C-alpha cells in the first residue's frame, strides 16, 4: 500500500478544484513495478561515479543549478538523458549540483498552488524536495529523482513509489516530511529562489552555471561547466572535444506561460 499522506497539509489547488489525488497501489502491483524499476535503475547506474572518488577541489567547484518541475516531459528528458552524464563521467569531481523542483508552479489566492501539470506534479515536486532534504548527498537523491523522472518518460509516473525499493531507500522519512509541513516549507523556499532569478526563467528546464543562465543552450551544460572551471584537476570529460560549447537550435521546453488555467 502507498504510505498514508495527509491531504490538509498543503493547499494543492488547480483552478478547476480537483482534490489531491493519492497514488494508491496494491502490494502485488507495487512489488512487480519495484522489481522492474530496480532492474532498470541498476542498469543505468551501474557505472555511477561518486564525488568522493575524486580529488577534492571544493574551492574551484562549478555551481550547476537545475530549475525544473517533476512532470514536465522535457525536464524529465533532460534529467534522464543529459544531466545523468555528470554521474557517468568524472565531472562530479568539479561540480556542485543543485536540483530545484518548483518550475512554473504559481501561487494563487489563499496560498494555493497551481501546478503546470496538475495535482500529481504538486505532490511529486514536494516529494522530490523532501528527497533532496532527506538524502543530501547528491548521488543519493539524484538516483531517486532519476527513477521518478524516468518513469514519467515511460508514461508510468503513477508507479513512482517503486523507486524506494528500487534504490534501497526507506519511504518513511519522505512521508513524514510530506505530512508534517516540512515539504511545504522546502517548496516555498524553492518558490522564493525561483522567483528571484535574474533574468527570470522563461521556461523549464532552466539551467544555471555559476550564476550564468544557459537559456536555450541548456543541453550544452557540460561545455559551460568545463569552461567555467578554474582548477587544475581537469576532468577527462572536459578533454573531449564533443563537450565543446556550441550554439544549438532551441530545445523543447515547458514554457512559463503555459500553466493550465
Buried (B, 14 or more C-beta within 10 A) or exposed (E): EBBEBEEEBBBBBBEEEEEBBEBEBEEEBBEBBBEBBBEBBEEBBEEBBEBEEBEEBEEEBBBBBBBBBBBBBBBBBBBBEBBBEBBBBBBBBBBBBBBBBBBBBBEEEEEBBBBBBBBBBBBBBBBBBBBBBBBEEBBBBBBBBBBBBBBBBEEBBBBBBBBBBBBEBEBEBBBBBBBEEBBBEBBBEBBEBBEEBEEEBBBBBBBBBBEEBBBBBBBBBBBBBBBBBEBEEEBEBBEEEEBEBEEEEEBEBBBBEEBEE
